Structure formats: C-alpha cells, structure tokens
Amino acid sequence: MSEEEDIEASKAPLMEHLVELRRRLMWGLLAVFVAFLVCFWFAKPIYNVLLYPYRLAVGTDAPIELIYTAPQEFFFTQVKLAFFGAVFIAFPVLASQIYMFVAPGLYRNERQAFLPFLIATPVLFLLGAALVYFMAMPLAMKFFLSMQQTGDSQVQIHLTARVSEYLSLIMALILGFGICFQLPVLLTLLARSGLITADGLKRYRRHAIFAVFVVAAVLTPPDPISQIALAVPTVLLYELSIYAVRLAEKKHAAAKAAAPTAAASAAGAKPAASPAGKPA
C-alpha cells in the first residue's frame, strides 16, 4: 500500500474525529486523575524527597525546619504537589494518546520520524529535572542561606522557609529547566519542516546566546547561580541542536536523492501491457 493509499484509508468524517478526540481526552484525564490520587496519598513522602537539595545545602546532619502560616496552606501545597506529580507520571499516557490521535493523519515515514521525538521529550525533561535536583537547587539554596546573619554581637537573621514557597521555587526550576532542555527537539522538528537550517543557527548564534540568558533570567529566581546553571547547559544544547539539525538535513537530502531511483525501479518492475487478443 502506498503512502497516499495509507492516508486515504484512514480518512473519517468530522464526527468520528470528534468522538476519537473525546475518547483520547477521557483516557488522558483518567490517567492524570489516578496518578493524582496516588501522588496525593504519598504527598508528604514526595515532599520530603524534594527537600533533598535543601539538605545538601545546609548539610546532611543539620536539621531542616519549614513552616506554614495559614491553616490551609500545607493542604493546598500537597494538592499542588500531587497535580504536578500526576502530570509528570501520566505524561507517557498523555503522549501516547496524542500520538494515536494524530498518527492516522501522518504518512508512514512521518510516523516513524515522530516516534524518536516522543521518546526524547521526557528523557530531556528528566535530564533537566535531575540537573535542578542535584546541582542548581542546592547551589541556589546555599546562595540564599549565605545571607543569614549570625553571631553574638549581631541581630540573628535566619531563613525559615514556608512549605508553599519552597515547593513553588523547586517546581519553577524544574519546569524552566525541563522546557529549556526541549531545545534540541524543537529545533530538529523545525529543521525537518524546512523552517530553519544549521547554517542559519550558526549565523544567529550570538543572538541565541543572548536570548538564552534572557529566558534564564525570567524562568529562574533572581539569583545568578540558578540563572547561570540554566543558561550554560541551554547554550550547550543549542550547539548540540546545530549538530542534530545538520544530521537531519543530511538524512532529508539522502531520502530526496533516493526517491527518483526508487520510483524508476518501481516503474521498471511493472510488466508491459499485452496487445489486445494476444496472450501475455
């Protein structure tokens, strides 16, 4: 079956598409809801896991004390944490439902090209989250803790963080790093669409580096440590994206060059038509 016939066979009326979309949305929402219930049940242990960067900053033996200043604050903090964890855990289900909805409208080679990006997206997000967890967040907390004022002859000023503010900080960093780490996926997809080229990325490298530092300043707290921790890996990912785009261009050029040869071979393989009334 040719690619055109494959697409033609998957055509359906608008109502069927809407029914299919509703079904995919229901499965995705169900996955998020189940994951939310599980995460909410284990919200306190999950929160304690997220405190590990704080513990690295103050020292493994030092006690950690956080507070909440409103009766409902810690409850809503757990709800927020459960929803964040639910989306994170249910992402494979959400991504698979999106893929199964759009796949019938794609050519076979487009479906094959789409799958690596579907796998690379959560992997890169996890790498960004791991960088936050083990490096950026401990460095940021050390920077904030260094502003404490101690000593017998001075007014005692200590950091006592609120549970909601600490969660908001680490969630903002994880989301910021995870989104920025999608740069290779985004640029490679744009290259496959013909919107950008590797030479264009090289030509605008300085502008891209400036934009990376601006985005890092917006997505991270107002401290130089976390901004640099986000900007430097993103610049390295930009350089990696140039290499990935170059590979995508070479593959596209090779496929384009092979297409006439394959078409000619297919045409030559067809048997010649027999004259009327004569056996072949």
C-alpha positions in Angstrom: 0.0 0.0 0.0 1.4 3.4 -1.0 1.6 6.4 1.4 -1.3 8.1 -0.4 -3.5 5.0 -0.1 -2.5 4.7 3.6 -3.7 8.2 4.3 -6.8 7.7 2.2 -7.7 4.6 4.2 -7.5 6.5 7.4 -9.9 9.3 6.4 -13.0 9.6 8.5 -16.0 12.1 8.9 -15.6 15.0 11.3 -17.9 13.5 13.8 -15.8 10.4 14.0 -12.7 12.6 14.6 -14.5 14.4 17.4 -15.6 11.1 19.0 -12.0 9.8 18.8 -10.7 13.1 20.3 -13.1 12.8 23.2 -12.0 9.2 23.8 -8.4 10.1 23.9 -9.1 13.0 26.2 -11.0 10.8 28.6 -8.1 8.3 28.7 -5.6 11.1 29.3 -7.7 12.7 32.1 -8.3 9.3 33.7 -4.6 8.7 33.8 -4.0 12.1 35.4 -6.8 11.6 37.9 -5.5 8.2 39.0 -1.9 9.5 39.3 -3.2 12.5 41.2 -4.9 10.2 43.8 -1.7 8.2 44.2 0.5 11.3 44.5 -1.8 13.0 47.0 -1.8 9.8 49.2 2.0 10.0 49.2 2.3 13.8 49.1 4.3 14.1 52.4 6.9 11.5 51.4 7.2 13.1 47.9 7.7 16.5 49.6 10.4 15.1 51.8 12.2 13.8 48.7 12.1 17.3 47.2 13.7 18.6 50.4 16.9 16.7 49.5 18.5 19.7 47.7 17.8 21.8 50.8 19.5 19.2 52.9 22.5 19.2 50.6 22.8 22.9 51.0 22.6 23.0 54.8 24.5 19.8 55.4 23.2 16.2 55.9 23.4 16.5 59.7 21.8 19.9 60.2 18.1 20.0 61.0 15.6 21.5 58.5 12.6 23.5 59.6 9.9 24.8 57.3 6.6 26.5 58.3 3.2 27.2 57.0 1.5 30.4 58.1 -2.1 29.6 57.2 -4.2 26.6 58.3 -4.9 25.5 54.8 -1.5 26.3 53.3 0.1 22.9 53.7 -3.1 21.2 52.4 -3.1 23.2 49.2 0.7 22.7 48.9 0.1 18.9 48.9 -2.7 19.4 46.3 -0.4 21.4 44.1 2.4 18.8 44.5 0.0 16.0 43.7 -1.1 17.6 40.5 2.4 18.4 39.4 3.4 14.8 40.1 0.3 13.4 38.3 1.1 15.3 35.1 4.7 14.1 35.3 3.7 10.4 35.9 0.9 10.4 33.4 2.9 12.0 30.6 3.6 8.7 28.8 -0.1 8.0 28.7 -0.9 11.6 27.5 1.8 11.5 24.8 0.7 8.1 23.6 -2.9 9.3 23.3 -1.8 12.3 21.4 0.2 10.2 19.1 -2.6 7.7 18.5 -4.9 10.6 17.6 -2.6 12.3 15.1 -0.9 9.1 13.7 -3.7 8.2 11.2 -3.2 11.6 9.5 0.5 11.1 9.0 2.4 9.3 6.3 4.3 6.2 7.3 7.7 7.9 7.2 6.3 10.8 9.2 5.1 8.4 11.9 8.5 6.7 12.0 10.2 10.2 12.3 7.8 11.3 15.1 8.4 8.5 17.5 12.1 9.4 18.4 10.9 12.9 19.4 8.2 11.3 21.5 10.8 9.4 23.4 13.4 12.2 23.5 11.0 14.7 25.1 10.5 13.0 28.5 14.2 12.0 28.6 15.4 15.5 28.1 12.9 16.8 30.6 14.2 14.2 33.2 17.8 15.4 32.5 16.8 19.0 33.2 14.9 18.0 36.4 18.0 15.9 37.5 20.2 19.0 37.0 17.9 21.0 39.2 17.7 18.4 41.9 21.4 17.6 42.2 23.1 20.9 41.2 21.0 24.0 40.6 18.7 23.9 43.6 21.5 23.0 46.2 23.6 25.9 44.8 20.7 28.3 44.9 19.8 27.3 48.5 23.4 27.8 49.5 23.3 31.3 48.0 20.2 32.1 49.9 21.4 30.6 53.1 24.6 32.6 52.9 22.6 35.8 53.5 21.7 34.7 57.1 23.1 36.9 59.9 24.5 35.1 62.9 26.9 36.0 65.7 26.7 37.1 69.3 27.1 40.8 68.5 24.5 40.9 65.7 20.8 40.6 65.2 20.0 37.0 64.4 18.5 36.6 61.0 17.7 33.0 59.9 16.0 31.5 56.9 12.7 29.7 57.8 11.1 28.9 54.5 7.4 28.4 54.0 6.4 25.0 52.6 4.5 26.6 49.7 7.3 28.9 48.7 9.9 26.2 48.7 7.7 24.0 46.5 7.0 26.9 44.1 10.7 27.5 43.8 11.7 24.0 43.0 8.7 23.5 40.7 9.6 26.7 38.8 13.2 25.5 38.4 12.2 22.0 37.3 9.7 23.4 34.7 12.2 26.0 33.5 15.0 23.5 33.0 12.7 20.9 31.6 11.3 23.3 29.0 14.7 24.7 28.0 16.1 21.2 27.6 13.5 20.6 24.8 15.5 22.9 22.6 17.1 20.1 20.5 13.7 18.5 19.9 12.1 21.9 18.9 15.0 22.9 16.6 15.2 19.5 14.9 11.4 19.5 14.3 11.7 23.0 12.7 14.6 21.8 10.6 12.6 18.8 9.3 9.8 21.2 8.4 12.3 23.3 6.4 11.9 26.4 8.6 15.5 26.6 9.8 18.9 25.3 8.7 22.1 24.5 10.5 23.8 27.4 8.8 21.1 29.8 10.0 21.6 28.6 13.6 25.3 29.2 13.3 24.8 32.6 11.8 22.5 33.7 14.7 24.5 32.0 17.5 25.2 35.3 19.3 21.6 36.3 19.2 20.6 32.9 20.5 23.0 33.0 23.4 21.7 36.5 24.4 18.1 35.1 24.2 19.1 32.1 26.3 20.4 34.3 29.2 17.3 36.5 29.0 15.0 33.4 29.2 17.1 32.0 32.1 16.7 35.3 34.0 12.9 35.2 33.5 12.4 31.5 34.4 14.7 31.3 37.4 14.7 33.1 40.8 16.6 36.4 40.9 20.0 34.9 41.8 23.0 34.5 39.5 23.6 30.9 40.5 20.4 29.4 39.1 20.5 31.7 36.1 23.9 30.5 35.1 23.1 26.9 35.9 20.2 27.1 33.4 21.9 29.3 30.7 25.1 27.3 30.3 23.5 23.9 29.7 21.0 25.5 27.3 23.8 27.1 25.3 25.5 23.7 25.1 22.1 22.2 24.0 21.9 24.8 21.3 25.3 23.7 20.0 24.1 20.1 20.1 21.0 21.2 18.2 23.1 22.5 15.4 24.7 19.1 15.0 21.3 17.4 15.2 19.9 19.7 12.5 22.9 19.0 10.3 22.2 15.3 10.6 18.5 15.8 9.8 19.4 17.8 6.7 21.7 15.1 5.5 19.1 12.4 6.0 16.5 14.5 4.2 18.8 15.1 1.3 19.7 11.4 1.1 16.0 10.5 1.1 15.2 13.1 -1.5 18.0 11.7 -3.8 16.8 8.2 -3.3 13.2 8.9 -4.2 13.6 9.2 -8.0 15.7 6.0 -8.1 13.0 4.1 -6.1 10.3 5.4 -8.4 12.2 4.4 -11.5 12.8 0.9 -10.1 9.1 0.5 -9.3 8.1 1.7 -12.8 10.6 -0.7 -14.4 9.3 -3.6 -12.4 5.8 -3.3 -13.9 5.0 -5.8 -16.7 4.4 -4.5 -20.2 0.8 -4.5 -21.4 0.0 -7.3 -23.9 -1.7 -6.4 -27.3 -5.4 -6.9 -27.4 -6.5 -10.5 -28.2 -3.0 -11.9 -27.6 -1.9 -13.8 -24.6 0.8 -12.2 -22.4 
